[in-house]
Amino acid sequence: YVELYNRSADAFDLAGWKFRDSGTPQTLGNYLLLPGSYVILCDLADTASYSGLPYLGLLTWPSLNNTGDNLGLRDSYGSLVDSVEYLDTWYNDPNESAGGWSIELINPGDTCIAMSNWPASVDPDGGTPGAVNSVFSTVPDTDPPHLMSVTVAGPNSVTACFDQALDPVSAGTLGNY
């Protein structure tokens, strides 16, 4: 399953939205995702597993790869709403990465999308579908990125490597350099 959480103050009609991994995008059905609420996306054949929880069953569920995948959500206009590229190393435990455990987002307000914001669930059930993540925290990341290396890539460019992901908005603003 994949869980969506609406952290905004607006409600969203998910009809026509697209969920995808590296394969064919799957269209979501009618569902009003209210502010502060969750919905579980899952295979239509697995909806009984989420009885009593808010869910949207997809007729064709993408083959989510345990070793890693790139997931994306687009609204009905085709605009990217959110995406994450995960790897099985995010579990930090070979027993959990073998199956039965979810990777959970720590801080949905943190712009860092790297593995430091996505550990394995610490819930005894292996995940918290439809509820607050077991690793949830709104404590801000106060540790700034540190420059690890710089390589001259050409006469007018350099490649800088940092120890954590950068905020794409700030990193893409030339005036910051």
C-alpha positions in Angstrom: 0.0 0.0 0.0 0.9 3.7 -0.3 -0.6 6.2 2.1 -1.5 9.8 1.1 -1.8 12.4 3.8 -3.3 15.9 3.2 -1.2 18.3 5.2 -2.9 21.4 3.7 -6.0 23.3 4.7 -7.8 22.4 1.5 -9.8 19.4 0.5 -8.9 17.7 -2.8 -11.1 15.6 -5.1 -8.7 12.8 -6.2 -10.9 11.8 -9.2 -8.6 11.7 -12.2 -5.4 12.0 -10.3 -2.6 9.6 -11.3 -0.4 7.5 -9.1 2.7 5.9 -10.7 5.9 4.0 -10.2 8.3 3.6 -13.1 5.5 1.8 -15.0 2.1 2.9 -16.3 0.2 5.6 -14.3 -2.9 4.4 -12.5 -6.0 6.8 -12.4 -7.5 7.3 -9.0 -11.3 7.2 -8.5 -13.6 9.6 -6.7 -12.4 10.4 -3.2 -12.5 13.7 -1.3 -9.3 13.9 0.7 -10.0 16.3 3.6 -7.4 18.5 5.4 -5.4 16.5 7.9 -6.8 13.2 6.6 -5.3 10.0 5.1 -6.3 7.6 2.3 -4.6 4.3 1.5 -3.9 3.4 -2.1 -3.9 -0.3 -2.7 -4.7 -3.1 -5.1 -8.4 -3.5 -5.5 -8.0 -7.2 -4.6 -6.5 -6.1 -1.2 -9.1 -3.7 0.0 -10.5 -6.2 2.6 -7.2 -5.8 4.4 -8.0 -2.1 5.0 -11.6 -2.6 6.2 -12.6 0.3 8.4 -9.8 2.5 7.0 -10.1 5.1 4.2 -8.8 3.5 1.0 -8.9 3.7 -2.8 -8.5 0.4 -4.6 -6.7 0.5 -7.9 -7.7 -2.0 -10.6 -4.1 -2.4 -11.7 -1.6 -2.0 -8.8 1.9 -1.1 -9.8 4.6 -3.6 -8.9 6.3 -1.7 -6.1 9.9 -2.9 -5.9 11.2 -3.7 -2.4 14.7 -2.8 -3.6 13.6 0.7 -4.5 11.3 2.6 -6.8 10.3 6.0 -7.9 6.7 6.9 -7.0 4.8 10.0 -8.1 1.4 11.6 -7.7 -0.1 14.0 -10.3 -3.3 15.9 -10.1 -6.0 15.8 -12.7 -4.2 18.7 -14.6 -1.0 16.6 -14.8 0.9 18.8 -12.3 3.3 16.9 -10.0 1.9 16.9 -6.4 4.5 14.8 -4.8 7.1 12.2 -5.5 9.7 10.1 -3.7 12.4 7.7 -4.9 13.1 5.2 -2.2 15.7 2.4 -1.8 15.6 -0.7 0.5 18.6 0.7 2.3 16.3 3.2 4.0 15.1 0.5 6.3 18.5 0.4 8.0 17.7 -3.2 9.0 17.9 -6.3 6.7 15.1 -8.0 8.6 12.7 -5.2 7.9 13.8 -4.7 4.3 13.0 -8.4 3.7 9.3 -7.6 3.8 6.3 -6.9 6.1 7.5 -3.4 7.2 6.6 0.0 5.8 8.9 3.0 5.2 7.3 6.0 6.9 7.8 9.7 6.5 9.1 11.4 9.7 8.2 15.0 8.9 5.8 15.8 6.1 6.8 19.5 6.4 10.5 18.8 5.8 11.7 19.6 2.3 14.4 17.0 2.5 13.3 14.0 0.6 16.3 11.9 1.2 16.5 8.7 3.3 17.1 10.6 6.6 13.4 11.5 6.5 12.1 8.0 5.7 13.0 5.2 8.1 11.3 1.9 8.7 8.2 1.9 10.9 8.7 1.2 14.5 5.1 0.1 15.0 4.9 -3.6 16.2 2.5 -4.2 13.3 5.1 -3.0 10.8 3.2 0.1 9.7 0.5 2.5 10.6 -1.9 2.7 7.5 -4.5 5.4 7.9 -3.0 6.8 11.1 -0.1 9.0 12.2 3.2 7.5 11.3 5.0 5.7 14.2 8.1 7.8 13.5 6.3 11.1 13.0 8.0 14.3 14.3 7.7 18.0 13.4 11.0 18.8 15.0 12.8 20.8 12.2 16.0 19.7 10.7 18.6 22.2 12.1 21.6 20.4 10.8 22.6 22.2 7.6 24.0 20.4 4.5 27.8 20.1 4.6 29.8 20.3 1.4 31.6 16.9 0.9 33.4 17.6 -2.4 33.6 19.9 -5.4 34.6 18.8 -9.0 35.3 21.1 -11.9 32.8 19.8 -14.5 33.7 22.2 -17.3 35.0 25.7 -18.1 31.8 27.3 -16.6 30.5 24.7 -14.2 31.3 22.8 -11.0 29.6 19.9 -9.3 29.1 20.2 -5.6 28.3 17.1 -3.5 26.6 17.6 -0.1 25.9 15.1 2.7 22.1 15.5 2.5 19.5 16.6 0.0 19.1 20.4 -0.6 15.8 22.3 -0.8 15.3 22.4 -4.6 13.9 25.9 -4.5 16.8 27.3 -2.6 19.4 25.3 -4.4 18.0 26.4 -7.8 18.2 30.1 -7.0 21.4 31.5 -8.5 21.4 34.5 -6.1 22.1 32.0 -3.2 25.6 31.5 -4.5 
